[in-house]
Amino acid sequence: MAFAAARMDDPPERTAGEARLLVLAKTGDLDAFEQLVALHERRVFALALRLTSSVEDAKDATQETFIRLHRKIAQIDSARGVGPWLYSVTVNACRDIARDRQRSRLVPMENWASLAPADPVANPEGLYADRQREEHLRSVLHCLPEKERAALLLREMEGLSTEEVARILGNSEATVRSQICNARLKLRKLLRGKL
Amino acid sequence: MTCVGFEDRITRSVGGDMAPKEAAEVEQHLRICADCAELARELEQDRAWLASRPPETAEVDFAAMRREIRREIARPRWGWKWLTAAAAILLAVGLVTTLRRTPHADRPLAVTVAARKDTVLAIPVPEPVRRSVRTRPRPKVAVAPPQLALEEPASSVEIRLATNDPNVTIILVHETKGVMQ
């Protein structure tokens, strides 16, 4: 499965096409909007999956994110692109879904089995090891409190700056820095079985 | 065991969220403290590992998801403004209907209290403020008189109990129909 190996808020050279699609989508062009969705859907889904640890919740969050994008598309700054906005809405959609469902965050085994790493290697042993690592990472990430997990994912896995994460999560930089520090220390202990 | 006060600073320094001067202090400390250096190394290792993880995915039909999104956005939406307006109209209609149906809304009420056998106190209640809502003229409906067959009154035993108050007598009436005398 091919992946857009870029962040949602990539530099302008990559997003030149996106800017054009955004302008067209703002005029009500649904085909352009659909192409815009296709550009970001995997990233949004991957982030939602790491935040929720549930395939169904991640699908719902992805769908909800793009529906909200369509509603608010006129307000999006074409110069900045949809990237930062999508991060923020994905995190909020995941929070809303978790709050609405109020259920166990553990994913049923059949869902775990259907998950695959983004770029599986041909070698089956490597694939197995990769899956094991992913499952371990998922279970470890899920031991973190929701806010710390979101901050860590955006900072370390999406490669955003603390300032950007703070803006997306609607917190102060100091709060986000503290959340990331706590998450790093907990993650270190969890990964080494010290918790 | 890391040094007191350094754990937080080391954690921040790993992500580069630190002023250069403070980062230099941490760097200097790491050169002389093996435990803290170990902590920094592990944190850096975790950070690199997380950053290297590819975005994970599942067997998701993204094309179907896009179709669903398109269907959803094509559906006409009832915004909050419309819903609020509709609720206000419904409330107003309900209120008017309720007021119109209130029985004897403009009739003065009286509360009667029987204090003694031959005395009735009538406590007048002030006239209610007339509402501007007009009462709908009630349609005349022909009602057939009820066909009730009255039974013979049952024989009864009356027991009179005198009280300390000469004006008050307690009368117990006990029906005896069907009871063996």
Boltz contact constraints between the chains, C-beta under 6 A:
constraints:
  - contact:
      token1: [A, 34]
      token2: [B, 66]
      max_distance: 6.0
  - contact:
      token1: [A, 37]
      token2: [B, 66]
      max_distance: 6.0
  - contact:
      token1: [A, 41]
      token2: [B, 62]
      max_distance: 6.0
  - contact:
      token1: [A, 46]
      token2: [B, 55]
      max_distance: 6.0
  - contact:
      token1: [A, 46]
      token2: [B, 56]
      max_distance: 6.0
  - contact:
      token1: [A, 46]
      token2: [B, 57]
      max_distance: 6.0
  - contact:
      token1: [A, 55]
      token2: [B, 58]
      max_distance: 6.0
  - contact:
      token1: [A, 63]
      token2: [B, 69]
      max_distance: 6.0
  - contact:
      token1: [A, 66]
      token2: [B, 69]
      max_distance: 6.0
  - contact:
      token1: [A, 67]
      token2: [B, 72]
      max_distance: 6.0
  - contact:
      token1: [A, 70]
      token2: [B, 73]
      max_distance: 6.0
  - contact:
      token1: [A, 114]
      token2: [B, 58]
      max_distance: 6.0
  - contact:
      token1: [A, 114]
      token2: [B, 59]
      max_distance: 6.0
  - contact:
      token1: [A, 115]
      token2: [B, 58]
      max_distance: 6.0
  - contact:
      token1: [A, 117]
      token2: [B, 56]
      max_distance: 6.0
  - contact:
      token1: [A, 118]
      token2: [B, 54]
      max_distance: 6.0
  - contact:
      token1: [A, 118]
      token2: [B, 55]
      max_distance: 6.0
  - contact:
      token1: [A, 118]
      token2: [B, 56]
      max_distance: 6.0
  - contact:
      token1: [A, 118]
      token2: [B, 57]
      max_distance: 6.0
  - contact:
      token1: [A, 119]
      token2: [B, 54]
      max_distance: 6.0
  - contact:
      token1: [A, 134]
      token2: [B, 56]
      max_distance: 6.0
  - contact:
      token1: [A, 156]
      token2: [B, 47]
      max_distance: 6.0
  - contact:
      token1: [A, 156]
      token2: [B, 50]
      max_distance: 6.0
  - contact:
      token1: [A, 156]
      token2: [B, 51]
      max_distance: 6.0
  - contact:
      token1: [A, 157]
      token2: [B, 50]
      max_distance: 6.0
  - contact:
      token1: [A, 162]
      token2: [B, 17]
      max_distance: 6.0
  - contact:
      token1: [A, 177]
      token2: [B, 17]
      max_distance: 6.0
  - contact:
      token1: [A, 181]
      token2: [B, 8]
      max_distance: 6.0
  - contact:
      token1: [A, 181]
      token2: [B, 11]
      max_distance: 6.0
  - contact:
      token1: [A, 181]
      token2: [B, 12]
      max_distance: 6.0
  - contact:
      token1: [A, 184]
      token2: [B, 11]
      max_distance: 6.0
  - contact:
      token1: [A, 184]
      token2: [B, 43]
      max_distance: 6.0
  - contact:
      token1: [A, 185]
      token2: [B, 11]
      max_distance: 6.0
  - contact:
      token1: [A, 187]
      token2: [B, 46]
      max_distance: 6.0
  - contact:
      token1: [A, 188]
      token2: [B, 42]
      max_distance: 6.0
  - contact:
      token1: [A, 188]
      token2: [B, 43]
      max_distance: 6.0
  - contact:
      token1: [A, 188]
      token2: [B, 46]
      max_distance: 6.0
